[in-house]
Structure formats: structure tokens, C-alpha cells
Amino acid sequence: MATLWLGLGIARAAEQPLPSGVAAALRGSGLPLKSFGFHVQPVEGDAAAALASLNSEQPFLLASTAKLVTSLAALELLGPAHRWRTEAFATGPVVNGRLAGNLVIVGGAAGLTPAELGRWFRQMRAEGLTEISGHIVLERVSLLHELHPAQAATTRAERAPAEFVDSADYNKRAIVVTAAPTRGARATVRLTPHPAGVTVVNEVTMGGGCAAWARWRSDAPSTRGGALPPQLWVSGRWDTSCGRRQIAFVRLPASATLAAAQPAPPVTLSSPRLVATLWAQTGGTLRGKVIETQHRRARLGEIDAEEPWVSEASTALPELIREINKTSNNIAARSLLLSLASGPSSNTPLLGAQTRVNAWLRTQGLADGDIRIDVGSGQSRNERGKPRAMVQLLLNAWRGVASKVFVDSLPIAGVDGTLAHRMRSGLAAGHAHLKTGTLRDTRALAGYVRAKSGKVYAVAAIVNHPLAARATPTLDAFIEWVAKNG
């Protein structure tokens, strides 16, 4: 039976009725109470009572709130001053700014965001490189772009938990669902690609928020000729300020046999095109093209030049964590987890990283099973945690030496990141620093809320249910309740 405790001076005092605002929001979601997990505790006071706690000892799918665990482990195990270096070198001489050869960029452990690569290209221009007569060669370079298919808002339940995403496989039978505002009663909904025979039922009404979700209707009646063609129901509310945004990443049902239901082209901005664009935006000239390779074609020590031209980019851990949490960058989070591997298990980096994080969690006072990290991004369905354990981790972080770095990395309600379009008009706006989490059956928030009383609370709020998207307003209402009543 679901229970909720309200702080009354001691932790877990006698059960109290649900606060009316929270109870109304829960009822409005139409989801069972057991689907929700909440825990809220003030950051001050070692034995401070919980303000609210609902199913807080039940393990929930964490979705992207798992990135908080990866971030905090990295801050402590590597240190906030940790940096990764990525190297680029010329395969020929650079004379008067012109490179007579290729520019080779060798990928680093942390990867590069487009913003970082753009800054590096400007740095290269300042270092004297203006024209490349050959190619830009990307050797095992991870570009952490938010439009990469692995950045999709939902993940497949049937994927092996520890398997990393391969973009070619990830896009098979895949459809991106996009919503955009209109002047009418309903938002515009588009599918990319839109297979012939798929019917879209648009129930996204204009006004009142930026929350929409998509699901295949499984109970559609059959026709005399057989099953009804697939119907994708898209529901929610949209606002003019939401702009055009991707709201879901879905696949045709396995039963669909449409002629158009073949592997779709990658729904991503290609890395070569992105790199070429960024170089051109700096004013640089590229005579060749951008080439991606997983193999080393040239090595700096083999370049036939007395003083080979070399450039180096440096990525600080706080910058990477900000990218991970503000934009919910899955690829960056997984790369960061892998960078934690060490010791004998480093030949199998994922296992080594998991082992090291599990040991670190125990140093945080957590028991085995309180939180489980698999791939570090929340895309694995093995990544689960108890709301109480997540709050305990957040309390430790608030008191840690890297507290400011961590809190500054979190999206701010109504201001930026993945919360830019949520909770914009209430007390939480500007005062809630929360990581979002989204899977097709999960919605989550975890972080800190500064209440109108001035007190700061560590918060974890999660819902696991096939219709979890309906509960997004419920989670927002709960955060608003904390801001008002804390």
C-alpha cells in the first residue's frame, strides 16, 4: 500500500493525509498511487525530518536522473579540476595559414560538443590555420550532439540493459514525432518519416504547457479485411512559446507490415556535415571533405616534418557535467561513466566503471540495491533507484566540496535546459534546480528546490507507468507544492 509521510519534527511520523494540492494532482493524472515515488528532505540538519515521502523505499526506473549519480561519482572520483585533452595535428606543413595535407582530430575519452568544437576551430584559426587543402579526418571522435539518435527522449524496453546504442540499429523502423504551435485549437504534429498507412490522431491542444506524448493504439477494432492500419495517438498541451520540438521517438509496432516500414535513414545531423559547417563558420576554408574513421590513419610521430603543426583542446569536467545535465546528453554521460574505469577491470571498461561506482555509492552510506547504475545515462532499464536513496545522495552532494559545480549544472525551472518550458509561472520558477528524466514509461525530477521560506530541499519525484507522460503536470505540481510549503 502506498504511503505518504509529512515532516512533523521527526522522520517518518504518523501517516498524514495527502496534501490537498498533491492529492488533486495525483487524482488528475489517472494513474495509481503505487506508480509514484517522492522523497523531500531539507539540506540543513543531519537528522532533519522528511517534508514528504511516498513509496520512497521502492526501486524506480531512474531515466535520465541517473545522470546525477554519474556526475557526482565523477566529481568525487576524478575531482572537479579534472580535464580531458583532445589532440589535432597536420599531416603536412602549414605555410602562411595553408595546410598542405589533412587535419587529423583524434577523439578523446569525453567527446566534444558542437560548441566546444567551434571554440577549438576558432582557437586553430588564432594559431595560424586558415585553409586545409586536404580533408578533416575524425579518428574515433564522439560528437555529443543533441540530435543524435541516441539522444532520443525514449528508449526501447527490449534493448539489452548494458548494450550501448548503435545508430544504424537504433533507427530501424524509427519515427520522430514533432510538435509545433499553431494559431488554431490544436498544435501541428508531424512524423519523420511518415510511413504510408499510418494514421495520426492529433489530440495536442493549444494553451497551457509544453507537454505532449505519443502512443500506438493497441485496442483499435479490426476491419473486415483484417487489422486496422497502425494509429499513433499524440496527446497533450502545447503553447506558442514551446516552439517546434521533438516530443517522442517511436517505432512501428512489430505487427505492422507496411511497405514503407523499412529501416529509416538516420534521424540525425551527420557529423561530417556538422564539422564542415562549424569550420566554415569560423571563416576557415576546406578544399577536401570531412571523413570519419574508427582507425588511426596517421600518427603524429610518423609525420614527415621537423616541427609538425599541433593543436590541443581541453575539456574540464565541470563543462562536461553541465552539458550532460542541462541538455540530458546521453552519449556524454555514457562516455563519462566509461572514463571512471580503472584497475584490472579496465580491459572491460563498462564493468570496471560499474564496479567503481558501486563501491563509491557504498562510501555515500547507501546499501547495495539502493541505486543501481548500468550505462550511466538512464537509458538502461537496469538503472533503478529508491527516491530516499537519491535524496541521500543529493544531501551528501550539497555538503560536498563540488556543490556549486554540481548545482550549477542542473536545469533551472522556467529558465534553461530541459526545464526551460516548465514551471514558468509559479514559485518554483528560477528556484528549482532539477534534472529531468524521460523514458516511455517514466517521468522523473531530482535535485533541489528553494522554498519561499528560504529553506532548500533535496527532492526526488518519479513515476513509472505505461502512461507516465500524463503525470508530467503532476510532478510539476508536486515541485510547486514543495516551493510553497517547504
C-alpha positions in Angstrom: 0.0 0.0 0.0 1.3 3.4 -0.9 2.1 5.7 2.0 3.0 9.3 2.4 4.7 10.8 5.4 4.8 14.5 6.1 7.6 16.0 8.2 6.3 16.7 11.8 9.5 17.2 13.7 10.7 13.6 13.4 11.4 11.5 10.4 8.5 9.3 9.3 6.0 10.5 11.8 2.5 9.0 11.8 0.8 8.9 8.4 -1.0 12.1 7.4 -3.5 12.7 4.6 -2.0 13.7 1.3 -1.7 17.5 1.0 -4.8 18.6 -0.9 -2.9 20.0 -3.9 -0.7 16.9 -4.3 -3.7 14.6 -3.9 -5.7 16.5 -6.5 -2.7 16.3 -8.9 -2.3 12.6 -8.3 -6.0 12.0 -9.0 -5.9 14.2 -12.1 -3.2 12.0 -13.6 -5.5 9.0 -13.6 -2.5 6.8 -12.5 -2.4 4.5 -9.5 -0.7 5.9 -6.4 1.8 3.0 -6.4 3.2 4.4 -9.7 4.6 7.4 -7.9 7.7 7.8 -5.6 8.5 11.0 -3.8 11.0 12.0 -1.1 11.8 15.5 0.1 14.2 16.5 2.8 15.8 19.8 3.9 19.5 20.0 3.1 20.3 21.5 6.6 20.3 19.3 9.6 21.9 15.8 9.8 18.6 14.2 11.0 16.1 16.6 9.5 12.7 15.1 9.1 11.3 14.4 5.6 8.9 17.0 4.4 7.1 14.4 2.2 7.8 10.7 1.4 5.7 8.4 -0.8 6.9 4.9 -1.8 10.4 6.1 -1.1 11.9 2.7 -0.5 10.6 1.3 -3.8 13.1 1.0 -6.6 12.0 3.0 -9.6 13.4 3.4 -13.1 15.5 6.5 -12.9 15.6 7.5 -16.5 17.9 10.5 -17.0 18.1 11.3 -13.3 20.7 8.5 -13.3 23.0 11.1 -14.9 23.1 12.8 -11.4 24.7 9.7 -10.0 27.3 9.5 -12.8 28.0 13.2 -12.4 28.5 13.1 -8.7 30.7 9.9 -8.8 32.9 11.6 -11.4 33.2 14.8 -9.4 34.4 12.9 -6.4 36.5 10.2 -8.0 38.2 12.4 -10.6 37.9 15.7 -8.9 36.4 19.0 -10.2 39.7 20.1 -11.6 40.0 17.0 -13.9 40.4 17.8 -17.6 40.4 15.7 -20.9 42.6 16.7 -23.7 41.9 16.1 -27.4 44.6 16.5 -30.0 44.6 17.6 -33.6 47.6 17.6 -35.9 48.5 18.3 -39.5 49.8 15.6 -41.9 51.8 18.2 -43.9 53.3 21.6 -43.5 51.3 24.8 -42.7 52.7 27.7 -44.7 51.0 31.1 -44.5 48.0 29.6 -42.9 47.5 26.9 -45.6 47.8 23.2 -44.7 49.2 21.1 -47.5 47.6 17.9 -46.2 44.9 16.7 -43.8 43.9 17.9 -40.4 43.5 14.8 -38.1 41.4 15.1 -35.0 42.0 12.3 -32.5 39.0 11.6 -30.3 39.3 11.8 -26.6 37.6 10.0 -23.8 35.0 12.6 -23.1 33.9 13.6 -26.6 33.2 17.1 -27.9 30.1 19.2 -28.1 29.5 21.3 -31.1 30.1 24.4 -29.0 33.5 23.1 -27.8 34.5 22.1 -31.4 33.5 25.5 -32.6 35.7 27.2 -30.0 38.5 24.9 -30.8 38.3 25.7 -34.5 38.5 29.4 -33.6 41.5 28.6 -31.5 43.1 26.9 -34.5 42.5 30.0 -36.6 44.2 32.0 -33.9 47.1 29.5 -34.0 47.6 30.2 -37.7 45.5 27.6 -39.6 43.1 29.2 -42.2 42.9 26.8 -45.1 43.0 23.0 -45.4 43.9 21.6 -48.8 43.1 18.1 -47.8 40.5 16.6 -45.5 39.4 16.9 -41.9 39.8 13.4 -40.6 37.9 12.4 -37.4 39.6 9.5 -35.8 37.2 7.9 -33.2 35.7 11.3 -32.4 32.4 11.4 -30.4 30.4 14.4 -31.3 27.9 14.9 -28.4 25.1 16.4 -30.4 21.6 16.5 -29.0 20.1 15.4 -32.4 22.0 12.1 -32.4 19.5 9.2 -32.4 20.9 8.0 -29.1 19.7 11.3 -27.7 16.0 10.4 -28.2 13.7 11.1 -25.4 12.6 7.4 -25.1 14.4 4.1 -25.2 13.4 0.6 -26.1 12.3 -1.7 -23.3 13.6 -4.7 -25.1 17.1 -3.5 -25.5 19.7 -5.4 -23.6 20.4 -3.2 -20.5 24.2 -3.0 -20.8 24.2 -2.6 -24.6 25.3 0.7 -26.0 23.3 2.2 -28.8 24.4 1.7 -32.4 22.9 4.4 -34.5 22.3 2.2 -37.6 20.3 -0.3 -35.5 18.7 2.4 -33.3 16.9 3.9 -36.4 15.3 0.8 -37.8 11.6 1.3 -38.1 12.1 4.5 -36.2 9.8 7.6 -36.3 10.5 11.0 -34.8 7.3 12.8 -33.6 7.5 16.6 -33.6 5.0 19.2 -32.3 4.8 22.9 -33.3 2.4 25.7 -32.2 -0.4 27.0 -34.4 -3.0 29.7 -34.2 -5.7 27.1 -34.1 -7.1 24.9 -31.4 -4.5 22.1 -32.0 -0.8 22.0 -32.4 0.8 20.7 -35.6 2.1 17.1 -35.3 4.5 15.7 -37.9 6.2 12.3 -38.3 9.6 11.9 -39.8 9.5 9.7 -41.8 5.7 9.3 -42.2 5.1 5.8 -43.5 2.1 5.4 -45.8 -0.9 3.9 -44.0 -0.1 5.3 -40.5 -2.9 7.4 -39.1 -2.1 10.2 -36.7 -4.7 11.1 -34.2 -3.8 14.6 -33.0 -5.1 15.4 -29.5 -2.5 18.1 -28.7 -4.5 21.2 -27.8 -3.0 24.7 -27.8 -2.5 26.5 -24.5 -1.3 25.6 -21.0 2.1 24.0 -21.3 4.7 22.1 -23.3 3.9 18.5 -22.5 2.9 16.0 -25.2 3.4 12.3 -25.7 2.7 9.6 -28.3 1.5 6.0 -28.2 0.3 3.4 -30.6 -3.3 2.5 -30.1 -3.4 -1.2 -29.4 -7.2 -1.6 -28.9 -8.3 -0.4 -32.4 -11.1 -2.6 -33.8 -10.4 -4.8 -36.7 -11.9 -4.3 -40.2 -13.4 -7.0 -42.3 -10.2 -7.2 -44.2 -8.1 -7.6 -41.2 -6.4 -5.3 -38.6 -6.8 -1.6 -38.8 -3.7 0.2 -40.1 -1.5 1.5 -37.2 -2.8 4.5 -35.3 -0.5 6.8 -33.4 -2.3 8.9 -30.8 -0.5 12.1 -29.9 -1.9 13.8 -26.8 -1.0 16.7 -24.5 -1.0 20.5 -24.4 1.2 23.0 -26.3 1.9 26.7 -26.2 3.1 29.3 -28.6 6.3 29.7 -26.6 7.2 26.0 -26.9 8.3 26.3 -30.5 8.9 23.3 -32.7 10.3 20.4 -30.7 10.7 16.7 -30.9 8.4 15.1 -28.4 8.9 11.3 -29.0 11.0 8.7 -30.7 8.8 5.7 -31.5 8.9 2.5 -33.6 6.3 0.9 -35.8 4.7 -2.0 -33.9 6.3 -5.3 -34.7 2.9 -6.4 -36.2 3.0 -3.6 -38.8 3.7 -4.9 -42.3 3.5 -1.6 -44.3 5.7 -1.5 -47.4 7.2 1.7 -46.0 8.1 0.1 -42.7 11.7 -0.4 -43.7 14.8 0.8 -41.9 14.6 4.6 -41.9 17.6 6.8 -42.7 19.3 8.1 -39.6 17.3 11.0 -38.0 20.4 12.9 -37.1 22.5 15.7 -38.3 25.5 13.9 -39.8 28.8 14.5 -38.1 30.7 15.3 -41.3 28.2 18.0 -42.3 28.2 19.5 -38.8 32.1 19.6 -38.6 32.3 21.2 -42.1 29.7 23.8 -41.1 31.5 24.7 -37.9 34.8 25.1 -39.7 33.2 27.3 -42.3 31.5 29.4 -39.6 35.0 30.3 -38.2 36.0 31.6 -41.7 38.1 28.6 -42.5 38.4 27.1 -45.9 38.2 23.3 -46.6 39.2 22.0 -50.0 38.5 18.4 -49.2 35.8 16.9 -47.1 35.2 15.6 -43.6 35.9 11.9 -43.1 35.0 9.7 -40.1 37.1 6.7 -39.2 37.4 4.3 -36.3 41.1 3.6 -37.2 44.3 5.5 -36.9 45.3 6.5 -40.4 48.3 8.7 -39.3 50.3 9.1 -36.2 51.9 12.3 -35.0 55.3 10.6 -34.7 55.2 9.5 -38.3 54.6 12.9 -39.8 57.5 13.9 -42.1 58.1 17.4 -40.7 60.7 18.8 -38.3 58.0 20.8 -36.4 54.6 19.3 -37.1 51.6 21.6 -36.5 49.7 20.5 -33.5 46.6 21.9 -31.6 45.1 20.8 -28.3 41.6 21.2 -26.8 41.0 20.8 -23.2 37.6 19.9 -21.7 37.0 20.5 -18.0 34.9 18.1 -16.0 32.5 20.9 -14.8 31.9 21.8 -18.5 31.1 18.2 -19.4 28.8 17.7 -16.4 26.9 20.9 -17.3 26.4 19.6 -20.9 25.2 16.3 -19.5 22.7 17.7 -17.1 21.4 20.8 -18.8 20.7 19.1 -22.1 20.4 15.5 -20.8 23.2 14.4 -23.2 23.2 10.6 -23.2 26.3 10.0 -25.2 28.3 12.3 -22.9 27.0 10.6 -19.8 27.9 7.2 -21.0 31.4 8.4 -22.0 31.9 9.9 -18.6 30.9 6.7 -16.9 33.4 4.7 -19.0 36.1 7.2 -18.1 35.8 6.0 -14.5 37.0 2.5 -15.3 40.4 1.7 -13.7 42.4 -1.2 -12.4 42.3 -4.8 -13.5 38.8 -4.4 -15.0 39.9 -1.6 -17.3 40.0 -4.2 -20.2 36.3 -4.2 -19.9 35.6 -0.5 -19.2 31.9 -0.8 -18.6 32.3 -3.5 -15.9 35.2 -1.6 -14.4 33.2 1.6 -14.2 30.2 -0.1 -12.7 32.3 -1.7 -10.1 34.0 1.6 -9.2 30.7 3.5 -9.0 29.1 0.7 -6.8 32.0 1.0 -4.4 31.6 4.8 -4.3 27.9 4.5 -3.6 28.7 2.5 -0.5 31.0 5.3 0.7 28.0 7.6 0.5 26.2 5.5 3.1 24.0 3.6 0.6 23.3 -0.1 0.7 23.6 -2.4 -2.3 20.4 -2.2 -4.2 19.6 1.4 -3.1 20.8 2.7 -6.5 22.0 0.8 -9.5 23.9 2.3 -12.4 24.4 0.4 -15.6 25.4 2.7 -18.5 25.3 6.0 -16.7 22.8 7.8 -18.8 19.5 6.4 -17.7 18.9 4.6 -21.0 19.2 1.2 -19.4 16.2 -0.3 -17.7 18.6 -1.7 -15.1 19.3 1.8 -13.8 17.0 2.0 -10.8 16.9 3.8 -7.5 14.9 4.4 -4.4 13.7 8.0 -4.0 15.1 8.1 -0.4 18.5 7.0 -1.7 18.5 9.6 -4.4 17.8 12.3 -1.8 20.5 11.0 0.5 23.0 11.3 -2.4 21.8 14.8 -3.1 22.2 15.7 0.6 25.8 14.5 0.5 26.4 16.4 -2.6 25.0 19.7 -1.2 27.6 19.5 1.6 30.5 18.4 -0.7 33.4 20.5 -2.0 32.0 20.5 -5.5 28.5 21.5 -4.5 28.4 24.7 -6.6 29.7 23.0 -9.7 27.0 20.3 -9.4 24.1 22.6 -8.6 25.1 24.9 -11.5 24.9 22.0 -13.9 21.2 21.4 -13.2 18.4 22.8 -15.4 16.5 25.7 -13.7 12.7 25.6 -13.7 11.3 28.0 -16.3 14.8 29.3 -17.2 17.1 26.9 -19.1 18.0 23.4 -20.1 15.3 20.7 -20.2 13.2 22.8 -17.8 13.1 26.0 -19.9 9.4 25.5 -20.7 8.2 24.0 -17.4 7.0 25.6 -14.2 7.5 29.1 -15.6 4.7 30.9 -13.7 4.8 29.6 -10.1 7.1 29.8 -7.1 9.4 27.1 -8.4 10.4 29.3 -11.4 14.0 30.2 -11.0 14.2 28.4 -7.7 14.1 24.7 -8.6 17.4 23.2 -9.9 16.3 19.8 -11.2 17.4 17.0 -13.5 14.6 15.7 -15.7 14.2 12.0 -16.6 12.2 10.6 -19.5 11.6 7.1 -20.8 8.4 6.0 -22.5 7.1 4.7 -19.2 9.0 7.0 -16.8 9.0 10.7 -15.9 11.3 11.9 -13.1 12.7 15.0 -11.4 15.6 15.1 -8.9 17.6 18.0 -7.5 17.0 21.0 -5.2 14.1 23.4 -4.5 14.5 26.6 -2.6 11.1 27.2 -0.9 9.6 30.6 -0.3 10.6 30.2 3.4 14.2 30.3 2.2 14.9 26.7 3.1 16.5 24.4 0.4 15.1 20.9 -0.1 16.6 17.9 -1.8 13.9 16.3 -3.9 13.3 13.1 -5.9 10.0 12.6 -7.7 9.4 9.7 -10.1 6.5 8.0 -11.8 6.8 4.6 -13.5 3.7 3.6 -15.6 3.0 2.9 -19.3 1.1 6.3 -19.3 3.8 8.1 -17.3 3.7 11.1 -19.7 0.3 12.0 -18.3 2.0 12.6 -14.9 4.3 15.4 -16.1 1.9 18.1 -14.8 1.6 16.1 -11.5 5.4 16.1 -10.9 5.4 19.9 -11.7 2.6 20.4 -9.2 4.5 18.5 -6.6 7.6 20.7 -7.0 5.4 23.7 -6.8 3.9 22.4 -3.5 7.4 22.0 -2.1 8.3 25.5 -3.1 5.1 26.9 -1.4 5.0 24.7 1.7 8.7 23.9 2.5 
